[in-house]
C-alpha cells in the first residue's frame, strides 16, 4: 500500500515526496519536478528553509551540509527508487523521528541504519552512511519534550514495520509474537509483561541513548547548528533503543502487554547507545 502511495505521490505531485531544485518553492504542498532532476548538481539554499515545522518533515540532500538536490518527505518511503533518490542521501534537515535504511522496505535484508530526531535539526551523515540509503521510515510525526511513546518493531534494530503505543496496553493480541526490538521516546520508563493484563514476568525499560562530544568525529553540522559540538552532553529529548528482545532478560521474546511507568524491580540491561551528535533540539546516530 505504501509503495503504491509513494508511486502516486511522485506521479501526481502531492506533498509526501517532493524533489526540489535551486529556485524551487520549499513550502508544504510544492509540486514534484521531473524525477530525473535529482541527478543534477543544482544547489538548494538552506536560507529558504528558515521556518520551522510542527509536523514530521525530512529534507534529504544529495550533498553534505544540506547541498545539492533535495527530496522532501512527509511520510515513510519503503523504496527511494520510486523517487529516483536511491543511494543519494548525504545530509538531512528534519523534524520528527526518522530512520534511514541501507536496504528497501526498512531493511528487509540486513543493512546499515542511521537515525535522526528533534525539531528542525540538520546534520551530515558520516562517510560510511552517505549514498547508501534505500528506504526511509518516519517514526513519529513531531518531537516535543512532553512525548512519552513506545514503539515495537517487527525486525531487530528497529527494522521492518513499527507499532506505536501511546498508553498502557493490556493486550497486544496477535502482535505479541511479532516484536523484535523497541524504541522509546520520552522521559518516562515503561514496564513490559510476558502475559496479558500486566501479568507474568516484568521488566522496566528506560531511555538509554547518550551523547559524548568526543565519541565520534565523523559527522558534522552546518549553519544554525554549528554551535553544538562539545557544547552539550545530550539533547533535551530522551530516547531509548533496545535492538533485540533478549536485552529484556526474559527466557522468552514474547511481550503481551505494557504499562507506562516503572512497576517492576527489574530493569532491562540494555547498555548505553551513543549519538554521533546532539543539539538542544535533537540528535542523530547509527545503529548498525
C-alpha positions as CSV (number, residue, x, y, z in Angstrom):
1,X,0.0,0.0,0.0
2,X,2.8,2.4,0.9
3,X,4.7,1.6,-2.3
4,X,1.6,2.4,-4.3
5,X,1.0,5.6,-2.4
6,X,4.6,6.7,-3.0
7,X,4.2,6.0,-6.7
8,X,1.1,8.0,-6.9
9,X,2.7,10.9,-5.0
10,X,5.5,11.1,-7.4
11,X,3.2,10.8,-10.4
12,X,0.6,13.2,-9.2
13,X,2.8,15.7,-7.5
14,X,1.3,15.8,-4.0
15,X,3.2,16.7,-0.9
16,X,4.5,13.5,0.7
17,X,7.6,13.3,-1.5
18,X,8.8,16.4,-3.3
19,X,12.0,16.7,-5.3
20,X,13.4,20.3,-5.1
21,X,15.9,22.2,-7.2
22,X,17.6,25.6,-7.0
23,X,14.9,28.2,-7.0
24,X,12.1,25.8,-6.2
25,X,9.5,26.7,-3.5
26,X,10.2,24.8,-0.3
27,X,6.8,25.2,1.3
28,X,4.4,22.4,2.1
29,X,2.4,21.3,-0.9
30,X,5.1,22.0,-3.5
31,X,4.8,20.0,-6.7
32,X,7.1,17.3,-7.8
33,X,9.6,18.2,-10.5
34,X,10.8,15.7,-13.1
35,X,12.3,12.7,-11.2
36,X,15.4,12.9,-13.4
37,X,16.2,16.3,-11.9
38,X,17.5,14.7,-8.7
39,X,20.7,13.7,-10.6
40,X,21.6,17.3,-11.4
41,X,24.1,19.3,-9.5
42,X,21.9,22.3,-8.6
43,X,22.1,23.6,-5.0
44,X,19.2,24.2,-2.6
45,X,20.0,27.1,-0.3
46,X,19.0,26.5,3.3
47,X,18.0,30.1,3.8
48,X,14.8,29.2,2.1
49,X,14.1,26.8,5.0
50,X,14.2,29.4,7.7
51,X,10.7,28.5,9.0
52,X,10.3,25.5,11.4
53,X,7.8,22.7,11.1
54,X,5.1,21.5,13.6
55,X,4.8,18.0,12.0
56,X,7.1,15.4,10.5
57,X,9.2,16.6,7.5
58,X,12.6,15.5,6.2
59,X,14.6,17.3,3.6
60,X,17.1,14.8,2.2
61,X,20.1,16.3,0.3
62,X,22.4,14.7,-2.2
63,X,25.5,16.5,-0.9
64,X,26.9,17.2,2.6
65,X,25.9,20.3,4.5
66,X,22.4,20.4,3.0
67,X,23.7,21.0,-0.5
68,X,22.8,19.6,-3.9
69,X,19.4,18.2,-4.9
70,X,16.8,17.8,-2.2
71,X,14.0,15.3,-1.7
72,X,11.2,16.5,0.7
73,X,9.4,13.7,2.6
74,X,6.4,13.9,4.9
75,X,5.8,10.1,5.3
76,X,7.7,6.8,5.1
77,X,9.1,5.7,1.7
78,X,9.9,1.9,1.5
79,X,11.8,2.3,-1.7
80,X,13.6,5.5,-2.7
81,X,14.0,4.2,-6.2
82,X,10.4,5.3,-6.7
83,X,11.5,8.9,-6.2
84,X,14.8,8.4,-8.2
85,X,16.6,9.2,-5.0
86,X,18.1,5.7,-4.1
87,X,21.6,5.8,-2.7
88,X,21.7,9.6,-2.9
89,X,21.2,10.9,0.6
90,X,24.3,12.6,2.2
91,X,22.7,15.1,4.6
92,X,19.4,15.8,6.2
93,X,17.2,18.5,7.8
94,X,14.3,17.1,9.7
95,X,11.5,17.5,12.3
96,X,10.2,14.3,14.0
97,X,12.0,11.0,14.4
98,X,13.3,9.4,11.1
99,X,15.2,6.3,10.3
100,X,17.3,5.8,7.2
101,X,17.9,2.2,6.0
102,X,20.5,0.8,3.6
103,X,18.0,-1.6,2.0
104,X,14.5,-1.2,0.8
105,X,11.4,-2.0,3.0
106,X,13.2,-0.7,6.1
107,X,16.0,-3.2,5.8
108,X,14.0,-6.3,4.8
109,X,17.6,-7.5,4.2
110,X,20.2,-6.8,6.9
111,X,22.0,-3.5,6.4
112,X,23.2,-0.2,8.0
113,X,20.8,2.1,9.8
114,X,21.1,5.8,10.6
115,X,18.5,7.9,12.6
116,X,17.8,11.5,13.5
117,X,15.2,13.2,15.7
118,X,14.2,16.5,17.1
119,X,12.7,19.8,15.9
120,X,14.4,21.5,12.9
121,X,17.6,19.5,13.2
122,X,20.3,19.4,10.4
123,X,23.3,17.0,10.1
124,X,25.6,15.4,7.6
125,X,25.8,11.6,7.6
126,X,29.2,10.0,8.3
127,X,31.0,8.8,5.2
128,X,30.0,5.2,5.8
129,X,26.4,6.1,5.7
130,X,26.3,8.5,2.7
131,X,24.9,7.5,-0.6
132,X,23.6,4.1,0.7
133,X,20.0,4.9,1.9
134,X,17.3,3.0,0.0
135,X,14.3,3.5,2.4
136,X,13.2,6.0,5.0
137,X,10.7,5.5,7.8
138,X,9.1,8.3,9.9
139,X,8.6,7.0,13.4
140,X,6.7,10.0,15.0
141,X,5.0,13.0,13.5
142,X,6.6,15.5,15.8
143,X,9.0,15.7,18.7
144,X,8.1,17.5,21.9
145,X,9.6,17.2,25.4
146,X,6.1,16.1,26.6
147,X,6.0,13.0,24.4
148,X,6.0,9.5,26.0
149,X,5.7,6.8,23.4
150,X,6.9,3.2,23.0
151,X,7.4,1.6,19.5
152,X,7.7,-2.1,18.8
153,X,9.4,-3.1,15.6
154,X,8.9,-6.4,13.7
155,X,12.6,-6.6,12.9
156,X,15.8,-6.3,15.1
157,X,17.5,-3.0,15.4
158,X,14.3,-1.1,14.7
159,X,13.8,-2.5,11.2
160,X,10.6,-3.5,9.3
161,X,7.2,-2.2,10.4
162,X,6.8,-0.3,13.7
163,X,3.8,-0.3,16.0
164,X,3.2,2.7,18.3
165,X,1.8,2.6,21.8
166,X,0.7,5.9,23.4
167,X,-0.8,4.5,26.6
168,X,-0.8,1.3,28.6
169,X,-1.9,-1.7,26.6
170,X,-3.4,-4.7,28.4
171,X,-3.1,-7.0,25.4
172,X,-1.2,-6.9,22.1
173,X,-3.4,-9.6,20.7
174,X,-1.9,-11.2,17.6
175,X,1.0,-8.8,17.5
176,X,2.5,-10.4,20.7
177,X,4.9,-12.7,18.8
178,X,5.9,-10.2,16.1
179,X,8.0,-7.8,18.2
180,X,11.8,-7.9,17.8
181,X,13.1,-4.5,19.0
182,X,11.9,-1.4,20.9
183,X,12.2,2.3,20.7
184,X,11.3,4.7,23.5
185,X,10.6,8.4,23.1
186,X,10.1,10.5,26.3
187,X,11.5,10.6,29.8
188,X,9.1,8.1,31.4
189,X,10.0,4.4,31.6
190,X,7.7,1.6,30.5
191,X,7.0,-1.8,32.1
192,X,6.8,-4.8,29.8
193,X,5.0,-8.0,30.7
194,X,5.2,-11.5,29.3
195,X,1.4,-12.1,29.9
196,X,-1.7,-10.1,29.1
197,X,-3.4,-7.8,31.7
198,X,0.0,-6.7,33.1
199,X,0.9,-10.2,34.5
200,X,3.7,-12.6,34.2
201,X,7.3,-11.7,34.3
202,X,8.0,-8.0,34.0
203,X,10.9,-5.5,33.4
204,X,11.3,-1.8,33.1
205,X,12.9,-0.1,30.1
206,X,14.4,3.3,30.2
207,X,15.9,5.8,27.8
208,X,19.5,4.7,27.1
209,X,21.0,7.0,24.5
210,X,23.7,9.4,25.5
211,X,26.0,11.8,23.6
212,X,29.6,12.5,24.4
213,X,31.3,15.2,22.4
214,X,34.5,13.2,21.8
215,X,32.8,9.8,21.0
216,X,32.6,10.4,17.2
217,X,34.2,13.0,14.9
218,X,32.8,11.6,11.7
219,X,29.6,13.7,11.4
220,X,29.5,17.4,11.3
221,X,27.0,20.2,11.4
222,X,26.5,23.4,9.5
223,X,24.9,26.8,9.7
224,X,22.4,27.2,12.5
225,X,23.5,24.1,14.4
226,X,27.3,24.7,14.3
227,X,27.4,25.6,18.0
228,X,26.6,22.1,19.1
229,X,29.9,20.1,19.0
230,X,31.3,19.8,22.5
231,X,28.7,22.3,23.9
232,X,26.1,19.8,25.1
233,X,26.2,16.4,26.8
234,X,22.8,15.5,25.5
235,X,19.7,16.9,23.8
236,X,16.6,17.9,25.5
237,X,14.9,14.7,24.2
238,X,15.0,11.3,25.9
239,X,15.3,8.3,23.6
240,X,15.9,4.6,24.2
241,X,16.6,1.8,21.8
242,X,16.7,-1.9,22.6
243,X,17.9,-3.6,19.4
244,X,16.6,-7.1,20.3
245,X,14.2,-8.6,22.8
246,X,16.9,-10.7,24.6
247,X,18.1,-7.4,26.1
248,X,15.0,-7.6,28.4
249,X,16.4,-10.6,30.2
250,X,13.5,-12.9,29.7
251,X,13.7,-16.5,28.6
252,X,11.0,-15.6,26.0
253,X,10.9,-12.9,23.4
254,X,7.1,-12.6,23.5
255,X,5.7,-9.5,25.2
256,X,1.9,-9.4,25.6
257,X,1.2,-6.1,27.5
258,X,2.9,-2.9,28.6
259,X,2.3,-0.1,31.1
260,X,3.6,3.4,31.1
261,X,5.8,4.0,34.2
262,X,8.0,1.5,36.1
263,X,6.2,-1.1,38.1
264,X,8.9,-3.7,38.4
265,X,12.1,-4.1,40.5
266,X,13.9,-5.4,37.4
267,X,15.4,-3.1,34.8
268,X,16.5,-4.2,31.3
269,X,20.2,-4.4,30.9
270,X,20.3,-2.6,27.6
271,X,23.6,-0.9,27.9
272,X,24.1,2.6,26.6
273,X,24.0,3.8,22.9
274,X,25.9,6.8,21.8
275,X,24.8,9.5,19.5
276,X,27.1,10.9,16.8
277,X,25.9,14.4,17.6
278,X,23.3,16.3,19.7
279,X,21.9,19.7,20.0
280,X,19.3,21.1,22.4
281,X,16.6,20.4,19.8
282,X,17.6,16.9,18.8
283,X,20.3,14.3,17.9
284,X,21.5,11.7,15.4
285,X,23.4,8.5,15.3
286,X,23.8,5.0,13.9
287,X,22.5,1.5,14.9
288,X,24.5,-0.8,12.5
